[in-house]
Amino acid sequence: MRWLFAQDVESSLSRPLLVVLVFWLGVIFASFGLFAPRNATVFTVVVLCALSVSTAVFVVLALNRPFSGLVELSRDPFRAALWRLDQ
């Protein structure tokens, strides 16, 4: 099991779940845009909320693959620790 962490493992996040999540978030923000009064304050709040939700989805996707992506962890210390544990 430990070697699975050191290797490239496929994403554990289900693609259909991600598609449904993005679809429902789009529906929610579209309904906010349709039913809210049209002024600068509402527009700013809806944009900030959409930005925060999209950032949260991005962070979940980035944490799902720690050895690749925008912030990448080195595998060398992890492999050295596993090598020491196997001795």
LUMTIFI-459767 format. One record per residue (C-alpha): x, y, z. Coordinates in Angstrom, 3 decimals. Layout:
residues N
<roti><x>X</x><y>Y</y><z>Z</z></roti>
...
END
This chain:
residues 87
<roti><x>0.000</x><y>0.000</y><z>0.000</z></roti>
<roti><x>2.880</x><y>2.361</y><z>0.772</z></roti>
<roti><x>4.323</x><y>1.964</y><z>-2.710</z></roti>
<roti><x>1.044</x><y>3.124</y><z>-4.225</z></roti>
<roti><x>1.605</x><y>6.502</y><z>-2.609</z></roti>
<roti><x>5.041</x><y>6.794</y><z>-4.187</z></roti>
<roti><x>3.796</x><y>5.906</y><z>-7.668</z></roti>
<roti><x>1.571</x><y>7.858</y><z>-9.997</z></roti>
<roti><x>-1.904</x><y>6.628</y><z>-9.140</z></roti>
<roti><x>-4.921</x><y>7.601</y><z>-11.171</z></roti>
<roti><x>-7.198</x><y>10.251</y><z>-9.763</z></roti>
<roti><x>-9.427</x><y>9.059</y><z>-6.937</z></roti>
<roti><x>-11.925</x><y>11.811</y><z>-7.691</z></roti>
<roti><x>-14.739</x><y>10.565</y><z>-9.877</z></roti>
<roti><x>-15.115</x><y>12.468</y><z>-13.160</z></roti>
<roti><x>-18.957</x><y>12.166</y><z>-13.179</z></roti>
<roti><x>-19.034</x><y>13.620</y><z>-9.660</z></roti>
<roti><x>-16.926</x><y>16.557</y><z>-10.812</z></roti>
<roti><x>-19.153</x><y>17.135</y><z>-13.855</z></roti>
<roti><x>-22.327</x><y>17.067</y><z>-11.737</z></roti>
<roti><x>-20.732</x><y>19.397</y><z>-9.153</z></roti>
<roti><x>-19.714</x><y>21.953</y><z>-11.781</z></roti>
<roti><x>-23.137</x><y>21.723</y><z>-13.458</z></roti>
<roti><x>-25.039</x><y>22.313</y><z>-10.207</z></roti>
<roti><x>-22.758</x><y>25.169</y><z>-9.198</z></roti>
<roti><x>-23.386</x><y>26.731</y><z>-12.605</z></roti>
<roti><x>-27.142</x><y>26.365</y><z>-12.123</z></roti>
<roti><x>-26.975</x><y>27.881</y><z>-8.643</z></roti>
<roti><x>-24.981</x><y>30.915</y><z>-9.758</z></roti>
<roti><x>-27.137</x><y>31.357</y><z>-12.859</z></roti>
<roti><x>-30.258</x><y>31.407</y><z>-10.667</z></roti>
<roti><x>-28.599</x><y>33.943</y><z>-8.352</z></roti>
<roti><x>-27.898</x><y>36.096</y><z>-11.381</z></roti>
<roti><x>-31.464</x><y>35.801</y><z>-12.685</z></roti>
<roti><x>-33.323</x><y>36.518</y><z>-9.445</z></roti>
<roti><x>-31.046</x><y>39.108</y><z>-7.854</z></roti>
<roti><x>-31.575</x><y>42.817</y><z>-8.425</z></roti>
<roti><x>-29.201</x><y>44.347</y><z>-10.939</z></roti>
<roti><x>-26.707</x><y>46.567</y><z>-9.166</z></roti>
<roti><x>-22.951</x><y>46.693</y><z>-8.583</z></roti>
<roti><x>-23.067</x><y>45.263</y><z>-5.048</z></roti>
<roti><x>-24.937</x><y>42.117</y><z>-6.084</z></roti>
<roti><x>-22.681</x><y>41.654</y><z>-9.106</z></roti>
<roti><x>-19.556</x><y>41.967</y><z>-6.944</z></roti>
<roti><x>-20.843</x><y>39.510</y><z>-4.340</z></roti>
<roti><x>-21.863</x><y>36.923</y><z>-6.962</z></roti>
<roti><x>-18.464</x><y>37.211</y><z>-8.677</z></roti>
<roti><x>-16.603</x><y>36.864</y><z>-5.356</z></roti>
<roti><x>-18.699</x><y>33.837</y><z>-4.366</z></roti>
<roti><x>-18.135</x><y>32.190</y><z>-7.750</z></roti>
<roti><x>-14.406</x><y>32.874</y><z>-7.452</z></roti>
<roti><x>-14.240</x><y>31.351</y><z>-3.971</z></roti>
<roti><x>-16.162</x><y>28.224</y><z>-5.010</z></roti>
<roti><x>-14.013</x><y>27.744</y><z>-8.116</z></roti>
<roti><x>-10.876</x><y>28.166</y><z>-6.008</z></roti>
<roti><x>-12.144</x><y>25.522</y><z>-3.586</z></roti>
<roti><x>-12.756</x><y>23.081</y><z>-6.464</z></roti>
<roti><x>-9.267</x><y>23.855</y><z>-7.814</z></roti>
<roti><x>-7.688</x><y>23.158</y><z>-4.412</z></roti>
<roti><x>-9.537</x><y>19.840</y><z>-4.110</z></roti>
<roti><x>-8.297</x><y>18.834</y><z>-7.559</z></roti>
<roti><x>-4.744</x><y>19.967</y><z>-6.762</z></roti>
<roti><x>-4.658</x><y>18.051</y><z>-3.464</z></roti>
<roti><x>-5.889</x><y>14.954</y><z>-5.257</z></roti>
<roti><x>-2.576</x><y>14.717</y><z>-7.187</z></roti>
<roti><x>0.209</x><y>15.925</y><z>-4.840</z></roti>
<roti><x>3.126</x><y>14.818</y><z>-7.056</z></roti>
<roti><x>2.056</x><y>16.853</y><z>-10.098</z></roti>
<roti><x>0.361</x><y>20.150</y><z>-10.763</z></roti>
<roti><x>0.869</x><y>23.766</y><z>-9.789</z></roti>
<roti><x>2.501</x><y>22.977</y><z>-6.433</z></roti>
<roti><x>4.502</x><y>19.778</y><z>-6.822</z></roti>
<roti><x>5.984</x><y>17.723</y><z>-3.999</z></roti>
<roti><x>9.295</x><y>15.950</y><z>-4.451</z></roti>
<roti><x>9.167</x><y>12.156</y><z>-4.358</z></roti>
<roti><x>12.765</x><y>11.690</y><z>-3.212</z></roti>
<roti><x>12.261</x><y>12.214</y><z>0.562</z></roti>
<roti><x>9.182</x><y>10.003</y><z>0.501</z></roti>
<roti><x>10.982</x><y>7.210</y><z>-1.349</z></roti>
<roti><x>13.965</x><y>7.478</y><z>1.016</z></roti>
<roti><x>11.638</x><y>7.118</y><z>4.012</z></roti>
<roti><x>9.940</x><y>4.094</y><z>2.440</z></roti>
<roti><x>13.336</x><y>2.555</y><z>1.687</z></roti>
<roti><x>14.367</x><y>2.996</y><z>5.341</z></roti>
<roti><x>11.093</x><y>1.464</y><z>6.559</z></roti>
<roti><x>11.615</x><y>-1.608</y><z>4.385</z></roti>
<roti><x>15.058</x><y>-2.298</y><z>5.892</z></roti>
END
